[in-house]
Amino acid sequence: MRPPSLKHRLGMVDQKISQPLELEKGQKKAVESAFKEFFVEMDKLMDFSVQPPARPEKAKVDALAKIRDEQVKKSIPESKFAKYLELELSTRPKDPCEGRPELRG
């Protein structure tokens, strides 16, 4: 199972992050660019040959997220960054194993 399209995921970022933060056009573009790069690199880490797809190593995901967040931090006012971090959590996929112990490894 593949993740939603890049266009869909970037639309979600706009809806769940850029709009609530009331970012200006240039700031929105910078946030979108940071997330686009993050999503492309995450897709490269995912193993879609197995079902459900194998999760990438946490350290690699954390490293990509750190790069993304640093790019965002440079692009938005410092006063909005804490709110960004809070909103970013809402963009994360839900755990597919939640409530289904048989799917846990």
Secondary structure by P-SEA (a helix, b strand, c coil): cccccaaaaaaaaaacccccccccaaaaaaaaaaaaaaaaaaaaaccccccccccccaaaaaaaaaaaaaaaaacccccaaaaaaaaaaaacccccccccccccc
